[in-house]
Amino acid sequence: MAPTQAEVDAARDDPKLANVLYHDWESDTYDEKWSISFDERCTTFAVDRFRAVAGDAGPFEHALELGCGTGFFLLNLMQGGVARRGTVTDLSPGMVAVARRNAANLGLDVEGRVADAETIPVPDASVDLVVGHAVLHHIPDLDRAFREILRVLKPGGRFVFAGEPTRIGDLYARKLGQATWWATTRFAPASWLRPQTELDESSRAAALESVVDQHVFDPDRLERYAHAAGAVDVRVVTEELTAAVFGWPVRTFEAAVPPEKLGMGWAMFAYRTWQRLSWLDERLSRVVPRSLFYNALVTGVRPADPVAL
Ligand SMILES: C[S@@+](CC[C@H](N)C(=O)[O-])C[C@H]1O[C@@H](n2cnc3c(N)ncnc32)[C@H](O)[C@@H]1O
Protein backbone atom coordinates (compact mmCIF):
# COMPACT_ATOMS: atom_id res chain seq x y z
CA MET A 1 0.00 0.00 0.00
CA ALA A 2 1.22 3.50 -0.85
CA PRO A 3 2.12 5.72 2.12
CA THR A 4 -0.68 8.11 3.12
CA GLN A 5 -0.07 11.85 3.23
CA ALA A 6 0.01 11.66 7.07
CA GLU A 7 2.73 8.96 6.91
CA VAL A 8 4.73 10.98 4.40
CA ASP A 9 4.54 14.00 6.73
CA ALA A 10 5.64 11.91 9.75
CA ALA A 11 8.64 10.53 7.87
CA ARG A 12 10.04 13.85 6.64
CA ASP A 13 12.57 14.03 9.49
CA ASP A 14 13.06 10.30 9.96
CA PRO A 15 15.17 8.61 7.27
CA LYS A 16 14.67 5.10 8.70
CA LEU A 17 10.88 5.43 8.81
CA ALA A 18 10.93 6.98 5.32
CA ASN A 19 12.95 4.00 4.03
CA VAL A 20 10.54 1.48 5.53
CA LEU A 21 7.45 3.27 4.15
CA TYR A 22 8.95 3.89 0.74
CA HIS A 23 10.40 0.41 0.24
CA ASP A 24 7.49 -1.48 1.80
CA TRP A 25 5.29 0.33 -0.68
CA GLU A 26 7.59 -0.58 -3.58
CA SER A 27 8.24 -4.18 -2.55
CA ASP A 28 5.49 -5.98 -4.46
CA THR A 29 6.06 -4.15 -7.74
CA TYR A 30 9.82 -3.55 -7.37
CA ASP A 31 10.97 -6.38 -9.65
CA GLU A 32 8.65 -5.29 -12.43
CA LYS A 33 9.46 -1.59 -11.98
CA TRP A 34 13.23 -2.11 -12.20
CA SER A 35 13.18 -5.03 -14.67
CA ILE A 36 14.71 -7.33 -12.04
CA SER A 37 14.85 -11.01 -12.87
CA PHE A 38 16.83 -14.02 -11.73
CA ASP A 39 17.84 -15.28 -15.13
CA GLU A 40 21.02 -15.09 -17.17
CA ARG A 41 20.59 -11.36 -17.92
CA CYS A 42 20.56 -10.26 -14.28
CA THR A 43 22.96 -12.96 -13.06
CA THR A 44 25.54 -11.78 -15.62
CA PHE A 45 24.88 -8.17 -14.62
CA ALA A 46 25.35 -8.87 -10.89
CA VAL A 47 28.46 -11.03 -11.34
CA ASP A 48 29.99 -8.47 -13.72
CA ARG A 49 29.46 -5.69 -11.12
CA PHE A 50 31.10 -7.88 -8.46
CA ARG A 51 34.06 -8.75 -10.71
CA ALA A 52 34.47 -5.12 -11.85
CA VAL A 53 35.63 -4.15 -8.37
CA ALA A 54 36.62 -7.42 -6.63
CA GLY A 55 38.29 -9.25 -9.54
CA ASP A 56 38.27 -13.02 -9.21
CA ALA A 57 37.71 -13.12 -5.42
CA GLY A 58 35.71 -16.08 -4.13
CA PRO A 59 33.77 -18.30 -4.21
CA PHE A 60 32.58 -17.67 -0.64
CA GLU A 61 30.79 -20.02 1.74
CA HIS A 62 28.42 -17.65 3.59
CA ALA A 63 27.39 -14.25 2.25
CA LEU A 64 25.30 -11.57 3.97
CA GLU A 65 23.43 -8.91 2.01
CA LEU A 66 22.49 -5.53 3.51
CA GLY A 67 19.50 -3.66 2.04
CA CYS A 68 18.68 -6.71 -0.07
CA GLY A 69 15.44 -5.35 -1.53
CA THR A 70 13.91 -8.27 -3.41
CA GLY A 71 17.27 -10.10 -3.40
CA PHE A 72 18.50 -8.86 -6.77
CA PHE A 73 22.22 -8.77 -5.94
CA LEU A 74 22.89 -11.72 -3.65
CA LEU A 75 20.45 -14.19 -5.22
CA ASN A 76 21.93 -13.51 -8.64
CA LEU A 77 25.49 -13.71 -7.24
CA MET A 78 24.62 -17.08 -5.71
CA GLN A 79 23.26 -18.26 -9.04
CA GLY A 80 26.51 -17.08 -10.61
CA GLY A 81 28.53 -19.21 -8.15
CA VAL A 82 29.96 -16.35 -6.04
CA ALA A 83 28.49 -17.65 -2.74
CA ARG A 84 26.98 -20.95 -1.60
CA ARG A 85 24.80 -19.89 1.33
CA GLY A 86 23.15 -16.53 1.99
CA THR A 87 21.49 -14.29 4.54
CA VAL A 88 19.44 -11.43 3.09
CA THR A 89 18.61 -8.46 5.34
CA ASP A 90 16.71 -5.22 4.88
CA LEU A 91 15.09 -2.52 6.99
CA SER A 92 11.82 -3.04 5.09
CA PRO A 93 9.81 -6.12 6.15
CA GLY A 94 8.01 -6.05 2.78
CA MET A 95 11.30 -6.33 0.91
CA VAL A 96 12.56 -9.19 3.10
CA ALA A 97 9.33 -11.12 2.46
CA VAL A 98 9.71 -10.76 -1.32
CA ALA A 99 13.43 -11.66 -1.19
CA ARG A 100 12.66 -14.82 0.80
CA ARG A 101 9.94 -15.75 -1.69
CA ASN A 102 12.31 -15.18 -4.63
CA ALA A 103 15.02 -17.30 -2.94
CA ALA A 104 12.55 -20.12 -2.24
CA ASN A 105 11.36 -20.07 -5.88
CA LEU A 106 14.98 -20.39 -7.00
CA GLY A 107 15.70 -23.21 -4.52
CA LEU A 108 18.56 -21.26 -2.91
CA ASP A 109 19.84 -21.81 0.64
CA VAL A 110 18.93 -18.36 2.02
CA GLU A 111 17.76 -17.00 5.35
CA GLY A 112 15.92 -13.64 5.49
CA ARG A 113 15.87 -11.13 8.37
CA VAL A 114 14.61 -7.63 8.94
CA ALA A 115 17.69 -5.68 10.02
CA ASP A 116 19.26 -2.24 10.08
CA ALA A 117 22.70 -2.04 8.48
CA GLU A 118 23.84 0.12 11.40
CA THR A 119 23.18 -2.71 13.90
CA ILE A 120 23.55 -6.00 12.06
CA PRO A 121 22.05 -8.84 14.13
CA VAL A 122 24.74 -11.46 13.42
CA PRO A 123 27.69 -12.51 15.59
CA ASP A 124 31.23 -11.15 15.26
CA ALA A 125 33.44 -12.76 12.60
CA SER A 126 30.67 -15.00 11.28
CA VAL A 127 30.40 -14.31 7.53
CA ASP A 128 32.82 -14.61 4.62
CA LEU A 129 31.34 -11.94 2.38
CA VAL A 130 29.11 -8.88 2.90
CA VAL A 131 27.43 -7.41 -0.19
CA GLY A 132 24.97 -4.68 -1.04
CA HIS A 133 23.60 -2.96 -4.13
CA ALA A 134 22.23 0.60 -4.05
CA VAL A 135 21.98 0.58 -0.25
CA LEU A 136 24.87 2.64 1.21
CA HIS A 137 23.37 5.94 0.04
CA HIS A 138 20.27 5.26 2.23
CA ILE A 139 22.14 4.65 5.51
CA PRO A 140 22.34 7.74 7.75
CA ASP A 141 25.45 6.74 9.80
CA LEU A 142 27.89 5.20 7.36
CA ASP A 143 30.82 5.13 9.80
CA ARG A 144 28.74 2.93 12.07
CA ALA A 145 27.58 0.69 9.20
CA PHE A 146 31.16 0.14 7.97
CA ARG A 147 32.29 -0.72 11.52
CA GLU A 148 29.46 -3.26 11.66
CA ILE A 149 30.47 -4.73 8.31
CA LEU A 150 34.05 -5.20 9.52
CA ARG A 151 32.80 -6.66 12.81
CA VAL A 152 30.65 -9.40 11.20
CA LEU A 153 33.27 -10.38 8.62
CA LYS A 154 35.69 -13.17 9.42
CA PRO A 155 39.36 -12.11 9.29
CA GLY A 156 40.25 -12.11 5.59
CA GLY A 157 36.56 -11.73 4.66
CA ARG A 158 35.53 -9.26 1.96
CA PHE A 159 32.79 -6.70 1.36
CA VAL A 160 31.51 -5.55 -2.04
CA PHE A 161 29.01 -2.72 -2.57
CA ALA A 162 27.85 -1.63 -6.01
CA GLY A 163 25.31 0.73 -7.53
CA GLU A 164 26.06 3.80 -5.39
CA PRO A 165 25.42 7.22 -6.98
CA THR A 166 28.34 9.58 -7.39
CA ARG A 167 27.78 13.26 -6.59
CA ILE A 168 27.98 14.38 -10.23
CA GLY A 169 26.24 11.28 -11.61
CA ASP A 170 23.28 11.79 -9.30
CA LEU A 171 22.93 15.36 -10.53
CA TYR A 172 22.49 14.48 -14.20
CA ALA A 173 20.55 11.24 -13.52
CA ARG A 174 18.01 13.08 -11.32
CA LYS A 175 17.52 15.91 -13.85
CA LEU A 176 17.09 13.46 -16.73
CA GLY A 177 14.66 11.34 -14.69
CA GLN A 178 12.54 14.35 -13.70
CA ALA A 179 12.42 15.66 -17.28
CA THR A 180 11.42 12.21 -18.60
CA TRP A 181 8.66 11.79 -15.98
CA TRP A 182 7.30 15.26 -16.76
CA ALA A 183 7.32 14.70 -20.55
CA THR A 184 5.92 11.15 -20.39
CA THR A 185 3.05 11.94 -18.03
CA ARG A 186 2.10 15.03 -20.08
CA PHE A 187 2.55 13.92 -23.67
CA ALA A 188 2.12 10.13 -23.81
CA PRO A 189 -1.44 9.01 -24.70
CA ALA A 190 -3.42 8.24 -21.51
CA SER A 191 -4.04 4.68 -22.76
CA TRP A 192 -0.26 4.08 -22.54
CA LEU A 193 0.24 5.26 -18.98
CA ARG A 194 -0.25 3.39 -15.74
CA PRO A 195 -3.61 4.19 -14.09
CA GLN A 196 -3.79 7.75 -12.66
CA THR A 197 -4.08 6.41 -9.07
CA GLU A 198 -0.73 4.61 -9.49
CA LEU A 199 0.90 7.72 -10.98
CA ASP A 200 -0.42 9.81 -8.06
CA GLU A 201 0.93 7.25 -5.58
CA SER A 202 4.33 7.45 -7.29
CA SER A 203 4.32 11.23 -7.08
CA ARG A 204 3.34 11.16 -3.37
CA ALA A 205 6.00 8.57 -2.53
CA ALA A 206 8.55 10.58 -4.55
CA ALA A 207 8.18 13.27 -1.87
CA LEU A 208 10.03 10.83 0.43
CA GLU A 209 12.99 10.49 -1.94
CA SER A 210 14.86 13.45 -0.51
CA VAL A 211 14.69 11.77 2.95
CA VAL A 212 15.28 8.22 1.71
CA ASP A 213 18.36 9.23 -0.29
CA GLN A 214 20.89 10.31 2.33
CA HIS A 215 24.17 10.47 0.40
CA VAL A 216 25.89 10.85 -2.91
CA PHE A 217 29.54 9.90 -3.06
CA ASP A 218 32.84 11.18 -4.19
CA PRO A 219 34.92 8.06 -4.85
CA ASP A 220 37.58 9.28 -2.39
CA ARG A 221 34.95 9.63 0.34
CA LEU A 222 33.83 6.02 -0.09
CA GLU A 223 37.43 4.91 0.29
CA ARG A 224 37.76 6.94 3.49
CA TYR A 225 34.72 5.25 5.10
CA ALA A 226 36.19 1.83 4.40
CA HIS A 227 39.67 2.76 5.66
CA ALA A 228 38.30 4.46 8.78
CA ALA A 229 36.55 1.20 9.74
CA GLY A 230 39.86 -0.68 9.46
CA ALA A 231 39.52 -2.30 6.02
CA VAL A 232 42.53 -3.12 3.89
CA ASP A 233 42.87 -3.71 0.12
CA VAL A 234 40.22 -1.02 -0.37
CA ARG A 235 39.34 -0.29 -3.97
CA VAL A 236 36.73 2.03 -5.51
CA VAL A 237 35.84 2.00 -9.21
CA THR A 238 33.16 3.93 -11.08
CA GLU A 239 31.21 3.03 -14.22
CA GLU A 240 28.32 4.19 -16.44
CA LEU A 241 28.57 7.58 -18.10
CA THR A 242 26.79 7.41 -21.49
CA ALA A 243 25.00 4.28 -20.20
CA ALA A 244 23.53 6.32 -17.31
CA VAL A 245 22.55 9.21 -19.58
CA PHE A 246 20.63 6.64 -21.66
CA GLY A 247 19.53 4.42 -18.77
CA TRP A 248 17.86 6.92 -16.42
CA PRO A 249 15.34 8.26 -18.93
CA VAL A 250 14.61 4.66 -19.99
CA ARG A 251 14.04 3.49 -16.38
CA THR A 252 11.83 6.51 -15.64
CA PHE A 253 9.81 5.93 -18.83
CA GLU A 254 9.34 2.28 -17.81
CA ALA A 255 8.09 3.41 -14.38
CA ALA A 256 5.32 5.44 -16.08
CA VAL A 257 4.38 2.96 -18.84
CA PRO A 258 3.56 -0.67 -17.97
CA PRO A 259 5.74 -3.40 -19.55
CA GLU A 260 2.87 -4.95 -21.54
CA LYS A 261 2.63 -1.72 -23.56
CA LEU A 262 6.33 -1.82 -24.37
CA GLY A 263 6.84 -5.51 -25.05
CA MET A 264 9.90 -7.74 -25.15
CA GLY A 265 11.37 -5.89 -28.15
CA TRP A 266 11.65 -2.73 -26.10
CA ALA A 267 13.22 -4.59 -23.14
CA MET A 268 15.88 -6.15 -25.39
CA PHE A 269 16.52 -2.82 -27.17
CA ALA A 270 17.02 -1.10 -23.80
CA TYR A 271 19.31 -3.82 -22.46
CA ARG A 272 21.44 -4.17 -25.62
CA THR A 273 21.84 -0.41 -25.93
CA TRP A 274 22.84 -0.19 -22.27
CA GLN A 275 25.39 -2.99 -22.87
CA ARG A 276 26.91 -1.21 -25.90
CA LEU A 277 27.14 2.09 -24.03
CA SER A 278 28.72 0.35 -21.03
CA TRP A 279 31.35 -1.05 -23.38
CA LEU A 280 32.02 2.48 -24.62
CA ASP A 281 32.13 3.79 -21.02
CA GLU A 282 34.74 1.23 -20.08
CA ARG A 283 37.00 2.65 -22.79
CA LEU A 284 36.17 6.22 -21.75
CA SER A 285 37.12 5.43 -18.15
CA ARG A 286 40.77 5.36 -19.24
CA VAL A 287 40.67 9.09 -20.00
CA VAL A 288 37.62 10.58 -18.21
CA PRO A 289 37.90 11.37 -14.42
CA ARG A 290 36.19 8.69 -12.31
CA SER A 291 34.04 11.23 -10.45
CA LEU A 292 32.02 11.92 -13.66
CA PHE A 293 30.66 8.37 -13.91
CA TYR A 294 27.32 7.56 -12.29
CA ASN A 295 27.92 4.34 -10.34
CA ALA A 296 30.49 3.82 -7.61
CA LEU A 297 31.55 0.37 -6.40
CA VAL A 298 33.69 -0.32 -3.34
CA THR A 299 35.42 -3.37 -1.97
CA GLY A 300 37.73 -4.08 0.94
CA VAL A 301 38.91 -6.81 3.25
CA ARG A 302 38.93 -7.31 7.01
CA PRO A 303 42.59 -7.76 7.88
CA ALA A 304 43.62 -11.19 9.10
CA ASP A 305 44.05 -11.21 12.88
CA PRO A 306 47.66 -10.58 13.93
CA VAL A 307 49.53 -13.83 14.56
CA ALA A 308 49.74 -14.45 18.33
CA LEU A 309 53.34 -14.42 19.56
C1 LIG B 1 17.38 1.17 -3.69
S1 LIG B 1 16.87 -0.23 -2.74
C2 LIG B 1 17.98 -1.46 -3.40
C3 LIG B 1 17.47 -2.85 -3.19
C4 LIG B 1 18.33 -3.94 -3.78
N1 LIG B 1 19.62 -4.02 -3.13
C5 LIG B 1 18.50 -3.76 -5.26
O1 LIG B 1 19.56 -3.33 -5.71
O2 LIG B 1 17.53 -4.01 -6.00
C6 LIG B 1 17.59 0.09 -1.15
C7 LIG B 1 17.19 -0.90 -0.08
O3 LIG B 1 17.92 -0.59 1.12
C8 LIG B 1 17.05 -0.72 2.22
N2 LIG B 1 17.56 0.10 3.33
C9 LIG B 1 17.50 1.44 3.47
N3 LIG B 1 18.10 1.82 4.62
C10 LIG B 1 18.55 0.72 5.23
C11 LIG B 1 19.24 0.46 6.45
N4 LIG B 1 19.57 1.44 7.27
N5 LIG B 1 19.54 -0.82 6.74
C12 LIG B 1 19.19 -1.83 5.92
N6 LIG B 1 18.53 -1.64 4.75
C13 LIG B 1 18.21 -0.39 4.42
C14 LIG B 1 15.71 -0.28 1.70
O4 LIG B 1 14.64 -0.74 2.50
C15 LIG B 1 15.72 -0.85 0.29
O5 LIG B 1 15.16 -2.13 0.21
The ligand as an ORCA input file, in Angstrom:
! r2SCAN-3c Opt
* xyz 0 1
  C      17.381      1.168     -3.692
  S      16.870     -0.232     -2.743
  C      17.978     -1.464     -3.400
  C      17.470     -2.848     -3.194
  C      18.335     -3.939     -3.783
  N      19.623     -4.019     -3.129
  C      18.496     -3.756     -5.263
  O      19.565     -3.329     -5.713
  O      17.533     -4.005     -5.996
  C      17.593      0.090     -1.149
  C      17.194     -0.902     -0.081
  O      17.921     -0.591      1.115
  C      17.054     -0.719      2.224
  N      17.562      0.102      3.330
  C      17.499      1.436      3.473
  N      18.096      1.824      4.618
  C      18.545      0.720      5.228
  C      19.238      0.462      6.451
  N      19.570      1.437      7.271
  N      19.537     -0.821      6.737
  C      19.188     -1.831      5.918
  N      18.530     -1.644      4.750
  C      18.209     -0.395      4.415
  C      15.707     -0.285      1.696
  O      14.641     -0.735      2.504
  C      15.715     -0.855      0.287
  O      15.158     -2.130      0.214
*
